[in-house]
């Protein structure tokens, strides 16, 4: 029985060399260093890192293990079939005495795998962190290159709470590529408890389009953005000059638990950068006043730490739950948590000493296939019931079965497995009470050897090939290969595999040349190969295929004769396999092979080949199909073979043609041949069609085109008509025969060329002559050749033009018409009346027309007609510009009708007729003077001004006018008088006072007389008063008296102006002006001065030119005067409030401010209170109250119907009170919804709505 070995494999499943275990089953443990951040005390004191070593357990007696390389490659072990992990002790020993700094030197051991390499690679840290010392714990762990079976098992790995599984930890982490975004990184620092610190990170923004994103973390996952508050603040600033973003993290009043590792991450699109730093918060040290600052920065030798014992981190981790790993790592400064977990999963747990088993099963056993194996356990208690399991299923002994044999030898329990097979390769366990031990059995198979190899074969096609080999064991699996590639043996494969005992066969029933190659058979213990050669059979041709020429539509028969006759073959046309169908018949009779096609087509032409199956030789012939040429115009679907094309577009006319061989094609227009090399017009032929291409069609391209086809089978011709349609030519310039006030009439002729398409209509445009902007007048086409444009501006020159339209488009515009100006005749004259009638003349007058227009008014035409006739006679041969005209040469006693027309450049207006006939006979009209209103009163003018009075009168015949002044005739030298038929003018160039008086005007017609009196007053400046005397002088007062002026200037004296002058200076000063009396007392004179006084007279013309002065002066004596003052009592002005102007009822418009006013008199000043509906108005923003000089005002801002009601103004003082009322009604206003929005109560809204309805009904 071979010595059982342990199954060794790498974590990735690849076998590796075995290492001899010690006597206890433990493997030698290499030394692995784990980087651990030093405690805060060591960093603060500047101590060098201390390396603690863990002693290796000395390996004991080594036993060689057998390698099972081939077996491990072909086997897949389930998680439940793997052995239990082997325990390995871990211990950390701290050095005693002075610690020395050691550099980590890699030990000479096999290179670790990728996962271990990633685990020992530290995460990127900032440069400032590299300056800090790193504490190194040397821990004895199993070598990564010598794995224990448990190390490759997933169920033996520690898990971290509910986080990532071990398989996820081994995966690479996808992180954005690092870039140099940070130009200044936060540095590690130490602060006392309660201190403040700021960490600063700076990012240069010269190449960044927007602000980068920054995140601050504590540990690996704690985002500090959600922790900001009293003790943590984040700040961002940007310097526009240096283009630098500054990010700051402020820690305020730090606490003990703020210590730890922090991280700063910066992201910008696809760029990423991060930085880690440490913060240490220390307790404030006592007695720090005697610190030597210079000695604190000196480099010291590391001192032995007697007070602080070394902490065994691995013992803490081994005894802790997996969900506490992160907390412990953070507490002791371990930053590489992922590497920590990888190492923790490789630390075997220490097995507790079994109470039921004195000796357990070995971790693994190995046995050859067909052999037997003994599984032995030693029980501590022989009485314990024992159960054996295979893959978790209990193994029960059976009397008829000799597979499993159970033996008892003292405390030993033995299970023997006979005739081991592959099915016995499994995990076995034995349970004693509550304890269980497990092992794994590996069954090693013996290699399969090839006893008889395959032999070379040489044969021909269509023969059967059979390759045979013999192996050393029945039921063995072999693999057949062809040229190094495994032979497919599926259901549809050409290859068949069969097995008879130890013999294996590969059969090819119908061999072909592709089966030639090197065939091999592979077993686990060897390989055999041989070459197979497949050749063709010899072929004899009795009759070869012959070239043929067949008319299109005739049958085709191709035949040949070959030997051997039973060889099938395939027909090909142009390399394509021909399949039999209803039209194609393939016949094979003995040696004859025939291909028949009932009706030939053009596709049947080509190279025909007959290939005997299995032979490289083939028979070939050419088949030609000829067909007379034809032009297929029917497929174009053009009526009458006419192609219509728009001028200016590209024409490509493709016409199908047929004929075999391809006919020669000639295009012709008339006698001219169109070449293929033409530039604008060219003809091209491609296969079964010919084309005519005209790059830019023109009118000249219209015509018949002839196509001529020729080949060896015949000739064919056809003709195509091409019609090039175009927009029509522009019409000729339109004519404007008639012009109106805002319209005109225009006509034009159709265009000479209609573009080979009927004219559908016309578009009209017009523009002002001075403008360049044309305006379309019609949007619907005009069928006629005349049009009346309207809505033009009178007096403005216009031009018009015409566009012709057909189915192709719109023509170019015609030439503009001659400029024309729309002019309108004036309206008829107005107010035509008879002004005068004599025995042979009639005078009429009228007013100008109401509407004259831009053409102006040239004059008037007066026509008359004898009553009873329709003949109108023009009275004035030339136009008269006046609005009055006398028709002469009339017969006395006749009756005429008169009409007047207004004439301008546009013509004569409608006539204005006198409604009744006029009798040509003079009529006496009594005279009547029509005195203007301003002359009915006294007409006053100043001396020197002009007098021009016009007094109209009436009467026929012409009255006789006479003027009298004060009953006397007027002298023509003083007053000019001019008389006309209807008025009299009195004119005085320079008025004098002598012209004043009453003028009498007399108008006389035969015995009829009318008179009028006009009073003219010519006024002048008055003279000075006649005498000014001083009546009395007392105190500072002087009494003056004067008499009226002798000359009042022909106008009443309106006042006097009194002036005074000191005798010393004689400078005059005005005391009073416009004084009406003839006596006055001058007061406030200076005592001791002597005064003179003078007086000016004043009338409507002004002050008199001179003044009358007092002859004597008035001396103001200096002696004081004793004035007796009478005693009097002060008047009591106090009174109770009394409204002198009450409030009045007012109507207001909703939405417009309203005011209520009243006035009150009271002393002392009263308190004014405004009330609405007996409720005081207090602090309401909709009301403003004013009180000024007793006038009380209440302003209501934008009242609504709700603001209507009874308003009261109440005035109160100490002597009493008074009040006045008024009613305010607000009209117009708001809807029910608006009143509800304003918060008006419902009962008031209802009342308001009812009142509104009543008011509307009354209206």
FILO-386526 format. One record per residue (C-alpha): residue in one letter; x, y, z. Coordinates in steps of 0.5 Angstrom, whole numbers, plus 500, padded with zeros to 3 digits. Each point is the difference from the previous one (the first is absolute). Layout:
<atoms>
AXYZ ...
</atoms>
This chain:
<atoms>
X500500500 X503507498 X501505505 X494505500 X502507498 X497507501 X497503494 X504507498 X498505496 X500507499 X494505501 X499500492 X500493500 X507499497 X504494503 X506501503 X506497503 X499497507 X503501506 X502495506 X496502506 X502499507 X498495505 X494504502 X498501493 X502507500 X503503494 X506505501 X498507501 X504506496 X500507503 X495505497 X501507502 X493504501 X501508500 X496503506 X500507502 X503502506 X497502506 X499508501 X505500506 X505498495 X499505495 X499505505 X507499503 X504499494 X501493501 X503495495 X496494498 X501494504 X500493497 X497494504 X502493497 X496494501 X504493501 X499495494 X498493503 X506495498 X498495495 X501493503 X500494496 X499500493 X496495496 X500500492 X493501497 X498497493 X498505495 X493499497 X501505494 X496496494 X494498505 X499507503 X500503493 X494496498 X496500507 X495505502 X499500508 X494503503 X500504506 X497495504 X506495498 X506504502 X503499507 X500504506 X506505500 X506499504 X501504506 X506504501 X502504506 X501508499 X504504506 X503507500 X506501505 X503507501 X507501501 X502502507 X506505501 X502505495 X496499494 X504501493 X497502494 X501494494 X498501493 X496495497 X504494496 X496496496 X501492501 X502495495 X494497499 X495498494 X497506496 X493501503 X494501496 X496506497 X495500506 X506500505 X504505496 X494505500 X499499507 X507502502 X500506496 X498506504 X495505498 X503507497 X501505505 X502507500 X508502500 X499503507 X497493503 X507497497 X504504505 X496497506 X503493503 X496494499 X500494505 X501493497 X497494503 X504494498 X495494500 X501493499 X495498494 X500494495 X503501494 X496503494 X504495496 X498494504 X493500501 X496496505 X494497497 X495504504 X503506497 X497499493 X493498503 X495506501 X497497506 X506501504 X501507499 X498506505 X494504498 X500508502 X493500503 X495501494 X505503495 X504498494 X501492500 X507498499 X500498493 X498508499 X506502504 X504496495 X497504494 X504507498 X496506502 X499504494 X502507502 X501506495 X507501498 X504505505 X502507497 X503506503 X494504501 X503502507 X505505500 X500501508 X498494504 X498500507 X505498505 X500495506 X500504507 X499499507 X496505505 X498500507 X493498502 X495506499 X505503495 X498503493 X503498493 X499501493 X502495494 X501504494 X500497493 X501504493 X499498493 X502504494 X494502496 X504502493 X498494496 X493499504 X494502497 X496500506 X501499507 X503493502 X496496506 X503499506 X498495506 X503499507 X500493503 X502497507 X502493499 X498497494 X493501499 X498506505 X498506496 X501506504 X495505496 X494497504 X504501506 X501508500 X498504506 X503503506 X506496500 X501499492 X500505495 X501500492 X502506496 X502501493 X503506497 X502502493 X506505498 X498503493 X507503499 X504493502 X494496497 X501495507 X494497503 X502500508 X496494504 X500501508 X498495505 X500503507 X499496506 X498504506 X501498507 X503493499 X498494504 X504494501 X496496495 X502504495 X506497499 X501495494 X502500493 X496505495 X500500493 X499506494 X497498493 X500505494 X496498494 X499504493 X497496495 X505494498 X505503505 X501497507 X505502506 X500498507 X504501506 X500497507 X502503507 X500499507 X498504506 X502499507 X496503506 X504500506 X498501507 X503507503 X507498504 X501503507 X506504502 X502502492 X502506503 X507498500 X501497493 X506501496 X498502493 X507499497 X501493503 X493498498 X502500493 X507496501 X500493498 X501495505 X501493501 X494496501 X499499508 X497493503 X493501501 X499497507 X493503501 X496498494 X500493499 X500497493 X493498497 X499494497 X495502494 X500493497 X498497506 X494505501 X498499493 X500492500 X496501506 X495505497 X494499496 X501502493 X495506500 X505503505 X506500495 X499507498 X499503506 X507496503 X504502494 X497508501 X502500507 X507497499 X502504494 X499494495 X498504493 X501494495 X494496502 X499496494 X507497501 X499499507 X494496498 X504496495 X505498505 X494498505 X497495496 X507497499 X501499508 X498493502 X495500506 X503496506 X497494501 X497498506 X502493503 X495495499 X496497506 X497494495 X506499496 X507498503 X503500492 X496502495 X500499492 X505502496 X499507496 X500496493 X501493498 X502497493 X499493497 X501497493 X494498496 X498493502 X504500506 X497500507 X501506506 X499499507 X498507504 X502499507 X498504506 X501499508 X495502505 X501503506 X493496503 X499493497 X493500502 X498506495 X496498494 X504502494 X497501493 X503501493 X498505495 X501500492 X499507497 X495501506 X496494499 X501494505 X504494499 X496494502 X503493501 X496494495 X502493501 X500499493 X504505498 X507500501 X502507497 X500503507 X503496506 X500503507 X505497505 X501501508 X507500503 X500502507 X498508500 X502500492 X494500495 X502498493 X496501494 X503496494 X498502493 X501494495 X501500492 X500508500 X497503494 X500507498 X493501503 X503499507 X504506499 X496504505 X501504507 X499495506 X498502507 X499496506 X496502506 X501499507 X494503504 X500507499 X507500497 X502499493 X506499496 X501500492 X505498495 X500499493 X502494495 X503501494 X500494495 X505500495 X499497493 X505496496 X501502493 X497497494 X505497495 X500499493 X501493498 X499500493 X501506496 X496502493 X503499493 X501504494 X494500495 X500501492 X494500497 X495504494 X494504501 X493497502 X504494503 X499498508 X506502505 X500496506 X506502505 X501495506 X504500507 X500496506 X501503507 X502497507 X493500503 X493499499 X496506500 X505505499 X499507497 X505502494 X500506496 X500500492 X504505497 X501503492 X506504499 X500502507 X492502501 X495495503 X496497496 X492501500 X496494502 X493503500 X494497497 X501504494 X507499499 X504496495 X504496505 X497495504 X504497506 X498493503 X503496506 X501492500 X503498507 X507503500 X500502492 X498507498 X498501493 X499507496 X496499493 X499504494 X495497496 X500504493 X507503500 X502506496 X506504498 X499504506 X501494505 X508500498 X504502506 X503497507 X496497505 X502498507 X497497506 X501503507 X500496507 X502502506 X506495500 X502501493 X499503492 X500496493 X499503494 X500498492 X499504493 X494499496 X500501493 X494501495 X501500493 X495501494 X498494495 X502501493 X495503495 X499499492 X496505496 X497497494 X496506497 X502507503 X495506500 X500504494 X499508500 X493502497 X497506498 X492501501 X495505498 X496503506 X494495502 X503494496 X501494504 X507498503 X503493500 X507499503 X503492500 X506496502 X502493501 X505498505 X503493503 X499498505 X492500499 X498500507 X504506502 X495506502 X501507498 X498507501 X499506495 X502507501 X499506496 X505506501 X503496506 X492500503 X497493502 X494498495 X494497504 X495496496 X493504499 X494500496 X504504495 X507496501 X500493499 X507496502 X500493497 X505494502 X499494496 X506495501 X506504496 X496505497 X499507504 X495505497 X498507502 X493502497 X497507500 X493501497 X500507498 X507504500 X501507504 X505505500 X502497507 X502494497 X506502496 X506499503 X506495501 X497493502 X504495504 X498492501 X504498506 X500492502 X500499507 X506498503 X505502494 X504506499 X499500493 X494504497 X496501493 X499507498 X496504494 X498507498 X492501499 X499507496 X493502500 X498505494 X494505500 X498505495 X501507503 X493504503 X499507503 X495499506 X496507500 X494497503 X503499506 X501508501 X492501500 X501507497 X494502496 X501500492 X508499502 X500507502 X505502506 X498506503 X506504504 X501507503 X505504497 X506501505 X500493503 X504494498 X497494496 X502493500 X495496496 X502493501 X497495495 X500492500 X503497494 X501492499 X504496495 X505495500 X506501499 X499507503 X498505494 X504506498 X496506502 X499507496 X496506502 X499505495 X496507500 X498501493 X506499496 X505501506 X503494504 X500501507 X507498503 X502497506 X505505501 X496506500 X500505505 X493502501 X496495496 X503493500 X498493499 X502494504 X498492500 X501496506 X498493499 X493499499 X498507499 X502506497 X500508502 X499507498 X503505505 X499507499 X504504506 X496506499 X494500496 X498506495 X495502495 X504498494 X500493503 X493499498 X499495494 X500492498 X505496502 X502494496 X503493503 X503495495 X502493503 X504495496 X503493501 X502494496 X492498501 X497506497 X499507501 X494504504 X498508500 X496504504 X499508501 X498504507 X498507500 X503504505 X496506502 X503506504 X496504504 X502507503 X497505503 X497505496 X503507497 X498506504 X495504497 X501507497 X499506504 X493501502 X496506498 X496504505 X495504496 X495502506 X503503506 X495502506 X501502507 X502494503 X500495494 X502499493 X498496495 X506496496 X500495494 X506496497 X501495495 X501492501 X508498499 X502498494 X503494502 X496496505 X505495502 X497494496 X494500506 X494504500 X500506504 X496499506 X499508502 X504506502 X503503507 X500508500 X505504504 X500507501 X505505504 X501507501 X505503495 X505503505 X500493504 X503493498 X495496503 X495496496 X493498503 X496494498 X493502498 X497494499 X501493503 X495496496 X502500493 X496505495 X498497493 X498506497 X506505497 X497506504 X500502507 X498506504 X505501506 X496504506 X502503506 X506504498 X502507503 X497506496 X506504497 X505495501 X503497493 X500493499 X502494495 X497494499 X503493497 X497493498 X502493501 X498494496 X499494503 X499493497 X501493503 X507500500 X501507504 X500507500 X503504494 X505506501 X496507502 X498504494 X503507499 X497505504 X494504498 X501507499 X500504506 X493503502 X497504506 X493498502 X496506501 X493501502 X495505498 X498505506 X493499503 X494505498 X501507502 X495502506 X495505503 X499502493 X495506500 X497506497 X504506502 X497506495 X495500495 X499506495 X496501494 X505497495 X505497505 X500494506 X506500505 X501493503 X505498506 X502494503 X505497504 X506495498 X499493500 X501496506 X505495497 X505503495 X505495500 X507499497 X499503493 X498507503 X495504498 X501504493 X493504500 X493500500 X495499494 X493504500 X495497496 X493502499 X494498496 X493503498 X494497504 X497494496 X506499496 X506495501 X505504497 X505502504 X504506498 X507502503 X500507503 X508501501 X504498494 X506500505 X500497507 X499504505 X504499507 X495505504 X494497503 X495505498 X498501492 X495505497 X497497494 X498505495 X496501493 X494497503 X493502498 X496504505 X494496503 X503493498 X501494504 X507497500 X503494504 X507500502 X505495502 X508501502 X505494499 X507500503 X506499495 X507497501 X505495496 X495494501 X494503497 X494504502 X496498506 X493499501 X496506499 X497504506 X493502498 X495506503 X494496501 X495505498 X500504494 X502508500 X496505497 X504505497 X497507503 X503505505 X497499507 X500506505 X503498507 X499505505 X506502503 X503498507 X506502504 X503494503 X504503506 X506495503 X499499507 X506503502 X498507497 X493499504 X504503506 X505506500 X506499496 X506502504 X507502497 X506503503 X502507496 X505498495 X497493498 X497499493 X492499500 X498495495 X492498500 X496496495 X493500501 X496495495 X493502497 X495497496 X495502494 X499500493 X501504495 X507502503 X498505506 X502507501 X505501506 X501506504 X504502507 X498506505 X504501506 X496504505 X495502495 X505503495 X504497494 X506497501 X506503497 X504496496 X507503502 X499497507 X496493499 X500496493 X494496498 X499495495 X494497498 X499493496 X493496498 X500497507 X504504505 X503507502 X507501503 X502506504 X507500501 X504505504 X508499499 X502504507 X494501505 X500507504 X495502506 X496504495 X498494496 X496497506 X493501499 X493496497 X500499493 X494498497 X500496493 X494500496 X498495494 X495502495 X496496494 X495504497 X495501506 X503495504 X505503506 X504497505 X504503505 X506498506 X504504505 X507498502 X503504506 X508501499 X504502506 X507502499 X503500507 X507503503 X504500506 X497505506 X503506502 X503500508 X495502506 X499508500 X502501507 X503495506 X500503507 X503498507 X494499504 X503498507 X506497503 X501496506 X505495503 X502496494 X494502496 X498505494 X493501497 X500502493 X494503496 X500502492 X495502495 X498496494 X504501493 X498506496 X501495493 X498493502 X502497492 X493499498 X500494505 X498499507 X505501505 X501493503 X505502505 X506503503 X507499502 X503504506 X508501501 X504503506 X507503500 X505502505 X502507500 X507498501 X501496494 X493501496 X500493497 X493498499 X497493503 X493498498 X496499506 X493497497 X498499493 X493499497 X497504506 X493502498 X498506505 X502507500 X503500507 X505495504 X504500506 X507498499 X503496506 X507497503 X503506499 X507501503 X500505506 X505506499 X499500492 X497505495 X496497495 X497503493 X494496497 X498500492 X494496497 X499497493 X493499497 X498494496 X495498495 X499494495 X506503496 X505500506 X503505505 X500507498 X507503497 X501505506 X498500508 X497505504 X505502506 X499503507 X502507501 X502499507 X504494503 X497496506 X505500506 X500494505 X501503507 X505496504 X497501507 X497494502 X492500501 X497497506 X494495497 X495498505 X498492499 X494498502 X499494504 X497494497 X498493501 X503494495 X495497496 X498493502 X501496493 X498493503 X494497497 X497493500 X501496493 X495502495 X500498492 X500506496 X500495493 X496493501 X501494497 X496499493 X498493497 X505498495 X500495495 X506496498 X503496494 X503493502 X507500500 X501507500 X502504506 X495504503 X500506506 X495502505 X501508502 X497504506 X503506504 X499501507 X502506505 X502499507 X505503505 X504496503 X501496494 X495494500 X502492499 X497498494 X497493499 X497497494 X495494500 X497495495 X493498502 X501502507 X507496501 X506504501 X506500494 X506498503 X507498497 X496498493 X505500494 X494501496 X499507503 X504506501 X498506504 X502507500 X499507504 X502507498 X498506502 X493497503 X499497493 X499492501 X501495494 X499493500 X503496494 X498493498 X505497496 X496496494 X494499503 X496494499 X492499501 X502497507 X502507501 X494503499 X496502507 X498506505 X507504501 X500505506 X505505502 X500501508 X504506503 X502500507 X503505505 X499502507 X494505499 X496495496 X499496494 X497500493 X499495495 X498500492 X497494496 X500498493 X498494496 X506497495 X497496494 X505496496 X498499493 X503495495 X504495503 X502492501 X497494498 X498495506 X506496499 X504506501 X496502506 X502494503 X507500499 X500507504 X497497506 X493503499 X495497505 X495496496 X494504503 X503506497 X501497493 X493498500 X498507502 X505503495 X497496494 X493501501 X501508500 X504499494 X494497496 X495505503 X505506497 X500496493 X493499500 X499507501 X505503495 
</atoms>
